[in-house]
């Protein structure tokens, strides 16, 4: 019997994040989701290990999936 290769939960989350990002990219500049995506709060970060920003996660997802704009890691 052949085993089906199912996508992992992490893979599904990455694809859905990328899909949402593409949806927001197609919006006009004045739409709230696009404004919030690129908003800079200008606050200082807390001490310790810096938390990942949403843009950092998207860049990593794009490089793993190998989509357009993502830098393929070697």
C-alpha positions in Angstrom: 0.0 0.0 0.0 1.3 3.5 -0.9 1.5 6.1 1.8 0.2 9.5 0.9 2.5 12.4 1.7 0.4 15.0 3.6 1.5 18.5 4.2 2.6 19.2 7.7 0.7 21.7 9.9 3.7 24.1 9.7 3.6 23.8 5.9 -0.1 24.6 5.8 0.4 27.6 8.1 3.2 28.9 5.9 1.2 28.6 2.7 -1.8 30.3 4.3 0.4 33.2 5.6 1.9 33.6 2.1 -1.5 33.5 0.5 -2.8 36.2 2.9 0.3 38.3 2.2 -0.3 38.1 -1.5 -3.9 39.1 -1.0 -2.9 42.2 1.1 -0.2 43.1 -1.5 -2.9 43.5 -4.1 -4.9 46.0 -2.0 -4.8 49.7 -2.3 -2.4 51.7 -0.1 -5.3 53.2 1.8 -6.8 49.9 3.0 -6.4 49.2 6.7 -4.8 45.7 6.5 -2.1 47.1 4.2 -1.5 50.1 6.3 -1.2 47.9 9.5 1.2 45.5 7.7 3.7 48.2 7.0 3.1 50.3 10.1 6.1 51.2 12.3 5.2 51.8 15.9 8.6 53.4 16.7 8.7 51.8 20.2 11.9 50.5 21.8 12.3 46.7 22.0 12.6 44.9 25.3 15.9 43.4 26.5 16.8 39.8 25.6 16.4 37.9 22.4 14.5 40.0 19.8 11.2 38.5 18.8 10.6 37.9 15.1 8.6 40.5 13.3 5.9 39.4 10.9 8.0 40.6 7.9 10.9 38.3 9.1 8.6 35.3 9.2 7.3 36.1 5.7 10.8 36.4 4.4 11.7 33.0 5.9 8.5 31.4 4.6 9.2 32.7 1.1 12.7 31.3 1.2 11.5 27.9 2.4 8.7 27.6 -0.1 11.0 29.1 -2.8 8.4 31.6 -4.0 9.0 34.8 -5.9 10.8 37.4 -3.8 12.0 34.8 -1.3 15.7 34.3 -1.0 16.4 30.6 -1.4 18.7 29.5 1.5 21.7 27.4 0.5 
